[in-house]
Amino acid sequence: MGLLSHVIQIWEYERGLLYQKGRFVRVLEPGRYRLWRWEHKNIQKVSLRQVSQTINGQEVLTTDKVPVRVTLIAQYAVQDPALTIHSVENYVERLYQDVQLALREMISSRSLDDLLAEREALSTALQEATATSAAGYGVKVQRVGVKDIILPGNVQRVFLQEVEADRAGRAALIAARHETAAARARANTAKLIEENPAIQRLQELEALVTLAAKDGNVLIVPGLENLLAKK
């Protein structure tokens, strides 16, 4: 049988589909198989490894008429090799089209603000939508994620202006809070000095001590505040 046989090896990450006279016979599990030499041509191997594919979205209008382009990452694997090969001509192209159609439908039913705010929800909805159809031809969709949302240049400029305005507004609000706190502190200090004149005298003495520690001559005029008040 040596010259008439042929050894086929099915690796752990794949399955083999055995046909006889054009009819599907069975799925070959991982292992080594010795078949008649003419039979090895009737085996089709199918990989079960996970595939990660970029799905480039076409330009679609949102409900508020903004054209956007969304790029996705789809991760999937063949789960039923016989169903996959027998159901569709090319399961990779079919899944690509299914994801694109689902993406177009979901973008056209959302506003731009909702689309940007619901990236995770969009990914989940896309996975659920495509997983159902893909299961019909033996493919398991494990993840669909939003990679990029590309906006027109004029829309990007508007968003940048909004971000800058928001930052400027927050900075002005923080500055106003600091000014209010400083004014409140000065008012409290003035009220405290008015109620306790000794505090003002203590501040004057502290100022004199600070001046005395400096180099050079310091001129102190007693009663200067009274002279200024007479003017």
C-alpha positions in Angstrom: 0.0 0.0 0.0 3.1 2.3 0.4 3.1 3.5 -3.2 -0.6 3.7 -3.4 -1.1 5.5 -0.1 -0.5 9.1 1.0 -0.1 10.5 4.6 -2.2 13.5 5.5 -1.5 15.4 8.7 -4.1 17.7 10.3 -2.7 20.1 12.8 -4.3 21.0 16.1 -5.5 24.4 14.8 -7.3 23.1 11.7 -9.8 20.5 10.6 -10.0 18.5 7.3 -13.1 18.0 5.2 -13.0 14.6 3.5 -15.0 14.2 0.2 -15.6 11.1 -1.9 -17.0 11.5 -5.5 -17.9 15.1 -4.7 -19.9 14.3 -1.6 -18.9 15.4 1.9 -18.0 12.4 4.1 -16.8 13.6 7.4 -14.6 16.1 9.3 -11.0 14.9 10.0 -9.9 15.8 13.5 -6.2 16.6 14.3 -3.9 13.7 13.6 -2.1 11.7 10.8 -4.2 9.9 8.2 -3.1 7.3 5.6 -5.3 7.5 2.6 -5.3 6.2 -0.9 -3.1 8.5 -3.1 -6.1 9.7 -5.1 -8.0 10.4 -1.9 -5.7 13.1 -0.5 -6.9 15.5 -3.2 -10.4 15.2 -1.8 -9.4 16.8 1.5 -9.9 20.5 2.2 -8.2 21.9 5.3 -9.8 24.8 7.2 -8.0 26.8 9.9 -9.8 27.4 13.2 -7.4 30.1 14.4 -8.7 33.5 15.3 -8.5 36.1 12.6 -8.2 39.9 13.3 -9.3 42.0 10.4 -9.6 45.8 9.8 -13.0 46.8 8.4 -12.8 50.1 6.5 -16.1 51.9 6.7 -17.5 53.8 3.8 -18.5 57.5 4.2 -22.0 57.5 5.8 -24.2 60.5 6.9 -25.4 60.7 10.5 -29.0 61.8 11.3 -27.7 65.4 11.5 -26.2 65.1 8.0 -22.5 64.9 9.0 -20.4 62.6 6.9 -18.2 60.2 9.0 -16.0 57.3 8.3 -15.7 54.6 11.0 -12.9 52.0 10.9 -13.5 48.7 12.9 -11.5 45.8 14.1 -13.3 42.4 13.8 -12.0 39.3 15.5 -13.5 36.0 14.5 -12.9 32.3 14.0 -14.4 29.4 12.1 -16.5 27.3 14.5 -18.1 24.8 12.1 -15.8 24.2 9.2 -18.3 22.1 7.2 -21.0 24.7 7.5 -18.6 27.5 6.6 -17.3 25.9 3.5 -20.7 24.6 2.3 -22.8 27.7 3.1 -20.8 30.6 1.5 -18.3 31.1 -1.3 -15.9 33.2 0.8 -16.7 33.5 4.5 -14.1 36.3 5.0 -15.7 38.5 2.3 -19.2 37.7 3.6 -18.3 38.7 7.1 -16.7 41.9 5.9 -19.9 42.8 4.0 -22.1 41.9 7.0 -20.1 44.2 9.3 -20.1 47.0 6.8 -23.9 46.8 6.3 -24.5 46.8 10.0 -22.2 49.7 10.5 -23.9 51.8 7.8 -27.3 51.1 9.4 -26.1 52.1 12.9 -24.4 55.3 11.8 -27.3 56.5 9.8 -29.6 56.1 12.8 -27.4 58.1 15.2 -26.5 61.8 15.5 -22.8 62.7 15.5 -22.9 63.5 19.3 -24.5 60.1 20.0 -21.9 58.4 17.8 -19.0 59.9 19.6 -20.5 59.4 23.0 -21.5 55.7 22.5 -18.4 54.1 21.0 -18.6 51.1 23.4 -22.3 50.7 22.9 -21.8 50.9 19.1 -19.1 48.1 19.3 -21.4 45.9 21.4 -24.3 46.4 19.0 -22.2 45.6 16.0 -20.9 42.4 17.5 -24.4 41.3 18.4 -25.7 42.2 14.9 -23.0 40.4 13.0 -22.6 37.4 15.4 -26.2 36.3 14.6 -25.7 36.3 10.8 -22.1 34.8 11.0 -23.4 31.9 13.1 -25.5 31.0 10.1 -22.4 30.1 8.1 -20.3 28.6 10.9 -18.3 31.6 12.0 -18.1 32.9 15.6 -17.6 36.7 15.9 -15.7 37.2 19.1 -15.3 41.0 19.1 -16.0 44.0 17.0 -14.4 47.2 18.2 -14.4 50.8 16.9 -10.8 51.7 15.9 -11.2 55.2 14.4 -14.0 57.7 13.8 -12.8 60.1 11.0 -14.6 63.4 10.7 -14.4 66.0 7.9 -11.8 68.8 8.4 -14.4 71.5 9.1 -16.1 69.4 11.7 -12.8 68.7 13.4 -12.0 72.5 13.5 -15.4 73.1 15.2 -14.7 70.4 17.8 -11.3 71.9 18.5 -12.8 75.3 19.0 -15.4 73.9 21.4 -12.6 72.1 23.4 -10.5 75.3 23.5 -13.6 77.4 24.6 -14.4 74.8 27.2 -10.9 74.9 28.6 -10.8 78.7 28.6 -14.2 78.8 30.4 -13.0 76.4 33.1 -9.8 78.4 33.6 -11.8 81.6 33.9 -14.1 79.9 36.4 -11.2 78.7 38.5 -9.6 82.2 38.4 -12.9 83.8 39.5 -13.2 81.3 42.4 -9.6 82.2 43.5 -10.4 86.0 43.3 -13.6 85.5 45.3 -11.8 83.5 47.9 -9.0 86.2 48.1 -11.6 89.0 48.4 -13.5 87.2 51.1 -10.2 86.6 53.0 -9.3 90.4 52.8 -12.8 91.3 54.0 -12.6 88.9 56.9 -9.1 90.4 57.8 -10.4 94.0 57.6 -13.4 93.1 59.8 -11.1 91.3 62.3 -8.7 94.3 62.5 -11.6 96.7 63.0 -12.9 94.7 65.9 -9.4 94.1 67.3 -7.1 97.2 66.8 -4.3 95.4 68.6 -4.0 93.0 65.6 -3.1 96.0 63.3 -0.4 97.1 65.8 1.0 93.6 65.8 1.2 93.7 62.0 3.0 97.0 62.1 5.6 95.6 64.5 6.1 92.5 62.3 6.6 94.8 59.4 9.2 96.9 61.3 11.1 93.7 62.3 11.2 92.7 58.6 12.5 96.1 57.6 15.1 96.1 60.3 16.5 92.8 59.0 17.3 94.4 55.6 20.6 96.0 54.6 20.8 99.8 54.4 19.1 102.6 56.2 15.4 102.6 56.9 13.5 105.8 57.6 10.5 105.6 59.8 8.2 108.6 60.2 6.0 108.4 63.3 2.4 109.4 62.7 2.7 109.2 58.9 -0.9 107.9 58.6 -2.2 111.0 60.4 -0.3 113.3 58.0 -1.7 111.5 55.0 -5.2 111.7 56.5 -4.9 115.5 56.8 -4.3 115.9 53.0 
